[in-house]
């Protein structure tokens, strides 16, 4: 069931009306039931997996908390949770990847495996809810979070349907209190929720889906396309993936507001980032902060404690530790997105970008001294924003390509300068950027789009009319959200 499907448009009002007719305790049980129905409509066979993950972390956290004075037993609870959750993720998401690479490796050394291999279908949202439940148990282990005693409330934390299959990846400290506290009809939340939903559908349908056909054509057979058309396809995919995912996040947050629950903001105008570190502070925030808190910092602190503070090969130890931690974090981040070498390279490139920036340019990217005083701050910002955007867009080639050979073909096609060089080919991306700019620029300037209700009637009416007409005119076939595959 997609957010942009007729089934969801029927499902949501029914769940919402009944939700507000129940008491608080029944509200949570009802939301949990609705979440299982929502997930079951993807594939009911995978319900057992999310149920198992819920039970594992519910009992593991209670076990850890009850043996607070026994470090060894606490570690047993944590390791059990890690083994079960990461084991399920590894089997269902990465089994095919490792088997395929094992067969390739065997063929290189002269071993041929002709035995048919079982193919596993990854469950929807497994990467998201696995990370969410893992962070809960880890926080309980480090005494940052008390375990939830109510199984219903904890199960709702794991399976809450607005953010179940594609995030945001919520922390227990933020979401659980909202689940356990009483909730009432809040018309301001409902109004802002509906606005977010409308903006989300505008991004998804009017912008992301409208370019999907061109992007598919560009990446299907890049060897046959002109260089400018491939560049156009790359620009359009940069728009598509941002509008698709941030549009989903807007809808998820908006739907959640209808139930009186606030989800964290997952995007903050990432294409206005002035450098790659700034980009990762703005892009998929719930994932980037998860990797920071549960992978990067533990690796860095663990090595720093054991490593003498001295230079190795004339390089300070802190820089070596940082480089190693960043490299591991972004390679795992790439693999988290998908079981393919294209995603690993995508993550690796972002890791290299961040290392280069942090180790050499963090003190400030500057123009030559003679030019620096003559260029306005606005122009400088625009230049740095454009550089960052193009660095990020380059990595999308690997993210979007189904395999490495096609990615290299795409890159070679752009650099070959073949075919028509008519700049009008690039008109479509600029038009879409122009449509997206008002929404993102107001957010970039820290203007709250959710205060639209305070606008004058004429401006408010024109704003809503443009968005609604864009959605109606540009709507077509239901296209799944890109991040649902992760």
C-alpha positions, 0 to 999 in steps of 0.5 A: 500500500503506497501513500500515493495509492487509492487504497491508502486514501480509503485506509487513512480516514477509516483509521483516523475516525475510529482512532479519535473515537477510542480511549487512549489505551485502545487508541494505541492498540488500534494504531498497532492493529492498523500498522500491522494491516498496513504492513501486511498489505505489502506482504503478510508473510513478512509480518512474522519478521517484524513481530520477531524483531519486536519481541526480541528487543522488548525482552532483551531490553527488560533483561538488560535493565533487570540485570543492571548490576551484572555487566556480563549478563547485560552484554548477553542481552545486548549481543542477543539483540544484535545477533538476531536483528543483524542476522535477520537483516543479513539473511533477508537483505544481503544473502543474494549479494554474498552468494552472487559474489561467492560464485563470482569469486569461485569462477575466478579461481576455477570453481564453477557452481552450477547448483541453483541458488535460492533467491530471497526477497527483502522485506519492505522497510527491514533496514529502517525498523531494524535500526530503530529497534537496535537503537532502543536496545543499545540506549537501554544498555547504556542507561540512556533509555528505560525499557518500555513495560507495555508490549503494545506501546513498544510494538507500536513504536516499532511498527508505527505505520506512517514511518514504518517502511521508509523512516524517519528512523525515530529514537525511543526518547522522542517517539515513545513518550508521545505514544505513552502520553494521552493524545487529544484532537489538536486542530493546529496539528491537523492543519499543519499535518494536512499542509505537509501532506499536500507539500509532500504529494506536490514533491512526489507527484508533480516533481519526482514522478513527472521526470521518472520516465526521462530518468529511466530512459537515460539510465536504461541504455546510456551508450545510445544517448547524447552527452547532454541528455545523460547530463539532463538525466542525472540532473533530473534524478538528483531532483527525483530522489530528493523530491521523492524521499523528502516528499515521502517524509513530508507525507509521513510527518503530516499523516503522523500529525493527524494522530497527534504524534510529531516525527522528526524532520528528515530533510533540511534543504540539502541542495542548499548545502555549502559543503559535503559535511553540511549536506549530511547535516541536511540529508536523511538526518535520521540515518546520518545521526544514527550512523554518527551515534551508533557507529562512527563515534563508538569506533572513534572513541574505542580506537582513541582509547587504545591508540597512543597520541603520536604521529604515524608516517608523519600523520597525527593519530587523531586524523588516522582514527577519524579517517578510519571511522569515517571510511567504515561508516560510509561504506556501511552506509552505502551497503545499508542502502542496497546489497550492490557494489554500486551502493558501496561505491556511492557510500565510499565516494561520500566518505572520500568527500568528507575526509578531503573536506574535514582534513584539508578544507574545514577551516574554510573554502576560500577564493584567491586573495585578489578575488576574495574581497571583490566577490559578494558573499551571495555569489560565494554561497552560490558557487559553493552550493553549486560545487557541492550539488555537482559533487553529490550529483556525480555520486547519484550515477552509482546510486541509480545504476543497476550495476557497475558496468552501466555506471561506467557507461553513463559516466563515459557517455557524459564525458564523451561530449557526443551527440547534440550539444543544444543547451535547450536539452537542459531546460527541463531540469531548470524548470523543475528547479524553479518549481522546487525553489520557492518551497526549499528557499523559504525553508532555507531562510528559516521561514515556517511553511506550516504558517501558511494559515496566517497568510492573506486569503489571496496568497494562501488560496493561490498557493494551495491552488497552484499545488493542487492543480500541479498534482492533478495535471501531472498525476499519472500512474502510481510510482513507488517511493524510491526508498521503499526498496531499502 
